[in-house]
Amino acid sequence: AVIDTGVNDVANVTESVSMIGDNTADENGHGTRMAQLVAEQNPDVSILSIKALGADGTGDISAVYAAIRYAIDKKASVINLSMSAVATAENAALTSIIDEATAAGIAVVGAAGNKGMDVRFFVPGNIESAYIIGAADEDGARITSSNYGSTVDFNVHADSTSEAAAKFSGYYTVNGAVADEKLRITNRNYKGIY
């Protein structure tokens, strides 16, 4: 399940729904790019596109919450959250729904965020039960804009943590949560491949 701005013209999308109206089209481009990155890692993947963010790339917690609920009900194997927001009391509800998803056996993959700050100040980055993905350079070292911290599970070679999370989601559907030299998936905030 790719929860984002919607998806346009990605062959792997088998269902598209929207939590913010009837229009499932991607008027931003972000969701389409994330779905493409997932499919690049697994050309056989089936993607459920759930639109929860608007044309400006932002959305409210209730729409994201509803999207995760929909993905749980649809028994998605992976939920991709290539998004980041400052953690507040209002969005703390995301922790409980993500915990529920992971308890149901769904891998939830979240972007660490691109502020170059400690991830504990951001959601979904501060959620322990999710796979939190930072961005790395081609040598596997964290790029300076990528958030860091104790909940970051892997860094992936990408220009942003959104791209890194989407790549990891597609990779996960084939390989699970393991480091990989080809994709430059590195363990936490350390340089090098293990």
C-alpha positions, 0 to 999 in steps of 0.5 A: 500500500502506497499512502501518498498523493495518489498514483498515475499510470503505474502498471503495478497499481491494482487498486486506487482509492482516496481518503480525501474525496473521489479523485484518486489521480496524483496532482502532485507527482510524489505518489507516482514517483514513490510507486515507480520506485517500489515497482523498480525493486519488485517488478511483480509487486501489486500496489494499492494506491491510497490517496491521503495527501493533496496536490500540495503534498500535505494532508491531515492526520485523519486522512493518513489514519484512515488510509492505514486503516484501509490498508490493514483491512485490505491485508496489505503486506507492506505500507509505505509512508514516504512522508514526514511531519513534526510530531505533535499531540494531534498526530500521536494517534498514528503510533497506535494505528501503525502499532496495530498494523505491525501487530497484524504482520504488516511491515510499515515503512516510514521516511525518516524526514529530510531536516537533518535533525533527530528523528524523534521529533518527527512522525512516522520517524519516531515510531519504534514498530515501523521500519524507518528509512534514512537516505544515504549517498552511494558509499552508504553514508547518511546524507546530511539532510536525512534525519537520524536517530535511534529509530532509524533502521536503515539508510538507502541510497537515494536523494531523499528519505521519501525515495529511500523509503519507497525503494526499501518498501519494494525491496522488502517485498522480495528480500525482507529487512536485510542490508544489501550492497547493491541497493546500498542499504546500510545499518542505521546511521553507520557508514559501510555495508554489513 
